[in-house]
Amino acid sequence: MSTQTLLASLFSYKAWADEGLLAGLADLAASGPADEYRTAARVFNHACIVDRIFVANVQRLPHGHTATGAPEPPPLETLAEAVRETDLWYIDYVARLGPRELEERIDFSFTDGAAGRMSREEMLAHVATHAGYHRGEVGRILTRLIGSSPPDTFTGFLHQAEPARRARNA
């Protein structure tokens, strides 16, 4: 499996898992304590902001952010729209990359102004793993307050997306 193929799978998985988390946040907004919803939404918004920062970074564009979070999360509909738009951007972007582009090192600035340098491949891996960490954080909040959290495993995604993977080879 090529790096590009793996990244394509990881970003499709990320979009799938993000949809589940958005549904969980909607449930929490409807039935949970407002302060807990706010905390969960702030965490997920942080992940989305970081995703968008790296959209700029991989393209060698300024990201315009001075922080990776916001004191208040946007309304859930606004957050959902931003998450979906960003997830689709990554899926499309990764599909167009070749090995040379993945290996290319890019200079960028962190939100505090500090310099950074990573390959596109490293940046994309960061986005995928960073998002997973924060989905887990929100998942713990959901489980504590509403008793469960949406499915969020790569294996679960692969087997749902490709049911033939469940079949045993003869």
Secondary structure, DSSP 8 states (H G I E B T S, - for coil): --HHHHHHHHHHHHHHHHHHHHHHHHHHHHHS-HHHHHHHHHHHHHHHHHHHHHHHHHTT-----S-S--SS---HHHHHHHHHHHHHHHHHHHHH--HHHHH-EEEEE-TTS-EEEEEHHHHHHHHHHHHHHHHHHHHHHHHHHHS------HHHHHHHH-GGGGS---
